[in-house]
Amino acid sequence: MTTMQTEESRRLTIRQWAEDDRPREKMLKKGQQSLSDAELLAILIGSGNKDESAVELSRRILQECSNNLNELARLSVAELCRQFKGIGEAKAITIKAALELGNRRKANAAIERKCIRNSTELFDVFEPIMADLPHEELWVALLNGANKVMEVKRLTQGGTRSTVVDVPMLLRLALERSAAAIAIAHNHPSGQCRPSREDHSITRQTKAGCEAIGIRFLDHLIVAGGTYYSFMDNGDI
């Protein structure tokens, strides 16, 4: 809405707004880049509640998530429904699906690069997958001889503090896919990147296994809080 709108006009439905202020019409006329996060979210949810328009409700949702889409993505369907009047299961699922599509697009863009040259590029592959997980998961990137990512696959899923890694299964997968190199990553839902003794143990076991079968072990990343810890960069591989 424009700054000239009064409190009375704020209570109008979106269809009663000036055409340039309606998110869908604004998107058609000016492009999706012209819309705020709240307006984009309003298009997804379609309607608000008896007290708020879709845009007002979307703005409040974002405010309660510190205007951070990553925080919004961490909310479950049940939490969205419970915390925000006017968000039912269908709308919550729509929000979650849209955010997941964004993550997958980001991951696909990273995977399509010609090759992986450093830990930052590995982080770009793994982070979109792991950013919003409430529990630990371990994933592997399988690469060819040119360090091009062929496949990214989840290996294990654990609790909020740890996950168990089956190193023989990991190595068997690498051989089945004819991978020349692998990199692994797991997340810390706590947001802390500091590796545990178990993390160091997993790294040592994976390195030894890769050396035994002639596959290069590029790195082990811990993904947490929008950043990462690289065992390779820190001299732990």
N, C-alpha and C positions, 0 to 999 in steps of 0.2 A: 504494500500500500504506500501511497505517497505521503509525505509529511503533512500535507494540507488536509488530510482526511480527519474528520472530527471523531469523537468517541462514539457518536451516534452512528456514523457511517461504518465504524469498526464492527458494529453488530449486524451489518447487512450480510447476507449470504454472498459467497464468491460470485455467483451469477449476477448479483446486483452491483458489483463493483464496476468501475470503468474498465473497458476492455484491456487497456494496457497494464492494468493491475492484476488481471487474472493469470495465474501461472501458466495454464495451457496456452492461452492466446498469446501471452508474452513470449513463450517459448517458440511458437510458430512464427511470430513476427520478428523476433530478435535473436533467436537461437538459444540453445540450452545453456550456453556460457553466461547469458545475461541473468539467469535465475540464481537466487541465493540458495543455500542448502535447505532452508526452511521451505522455500517455494518448491524445490525439487521433491522434498519429502511430502509436501502437501499433495502433489500430483499422484504420488504413490498411494496415499491413504484415502484420497478422494473426498472425504467429508470429515467434519470435526464432530463436536458434540453440541448440546443445546446452548452452551455458554460460549463456545469458541468456534471460529471458522477453522477450516483445515490448515490454513497458514498459521493462525494463532496457536493452534494445538501443536503444530510442527515446531514452531519457534520455542514453545515451552519445553517440548521434549528435548530439543537441542540444548536449551539453557541448562536443563537438569543433567545433561551429559557434558557440561562444560564446553558446549559448542564444539565438541570433538567427536567426529564420526567413528573413530576407533572405540571410544567409550560406548557409543550407541550400539556398535556391532557386538559388544560383549554382553549386552542384555539378551536374555533368553526370551522366547515367545511368551512364556508365563510371566516373566518380569515386566515386559512391555504392557501386557494386558492388566496386570495388577497395579502398576504405577501410574498409568495414564488413562483417565476417563475418556472414552471415545475410541480407544484402541482395543478392538476385539481380536480374536484369534486370526481371522482372515487378514486383517490389516497388519498384524504383527508378523505373520508369515510373509506377507508381501515385502515388508521392510527388510526382514532377514534375507530373503531371496535376492533382493536388489543389491544389498551390501555384499553378499557372497559372489554375485556376478562381477562386481567391481574387483574383489580380491582375485578371482580367477583370471580376469582380464590382465591384471597386473602381473600375475604369475606367468601367464602365457607369454607376455611381452618379454619377460626376463629369460624364459626358456628358449625363445626364438633367436636369441643372440648367437653369433657365430661360435663363440667358445667362452669358457669360463677361465678367467685369468687371475682372479684374486678372491679373497674372502668377501669383499663387498658385493661382487657379482653373485657369489653363492648366497649371500644374505638376501639379495633381491629375488632369488628363486624361492627360498624357503619362507621368508617373512610373511608374504601374503597368505600363505597356507596356515601359518601358525599364530598369527597376530591375535586372533580373537578366541583362542582355545582356552576353556576353563580348566583343562586337565593336561597332563603331560602326554605328548606323542613323540615318537621317533620316526623320522622320514629319511629316505635315502634318495640321492640323485645318482642315476646311472649315466655314465658318460662314455663316448667313443674315444678313439685314439687322438682326435683333434680337440678333446675336452668340450665337445658339444653335448649338451644334455639330451639324452634320448628318452628318459622317463624319470618321473619323480613319483615315489610310491611310499605310502605309509606302511611301516613295519609293525609297530606296536603302539598300544594305547594303554596308559596307566591311570593313576589317580592324580590328585592335585599336587603331589610332592615327588613322585617317582614313576618310572616306567621300566620294565624289564626288557632287555635286548637279547634276542637269540642270534648270536653271531654266526653260527653255522647256517642258519636260515638266510641271513643277509648275504653270506658268501655264495650260497647255492643260487640265490636269485641273480647275483652278479654274473655267475657263470652261465646260467640259463639265458640271460639277455646278451651274452657276449660282450659285456662291458669291459672297457680297457681301464677305467678308473671309476671310483665311487667317492662320494662325500656324504656324510651323515649330519643330521641336525635334530635337536630336540628343543622343546620350549620349557621355560620355567614360568608357570602362571603367576608366581610371586612377583615377577618383574625384576628379579635379581639375576644377574648374569654369572655370578661367581660359581665356578665348577665345584662339584662335590667329589668326594673320594670315589663314589660310584661312577661319576662321569669320567674321571681319569682312568678308572679300570676299564670301562667300555672302550675308551680310546685305545688303550694299550692292546686289548684283545682284538679289536678290529684291525689295527695296524699289523699285528702279528699274523692274523689270518690272511690279510691281503698279501703280505710278503710271501706267505707259504704257497699261494696259488698264482702269483705273478700279476696281481692287479694293483694299480697305483691307488693309494689312499690319500686323497687330496686334503681333506680337512674334516673336522668335527666342530659344528657350530652350536652354541647355546643361544637361542633366540628369546629375548625377553625385553619388555618395555620399550619397544621400538629400536633396540640396538642389539648387539650380539657380542659373544666371546668366541674368538677363533683359537683353537688349540694349535693350529699351524703358526699363526702369527705370534703366539706367545711361546713358541719353542717347545710345545708339548707333544709334537709328532716328529 
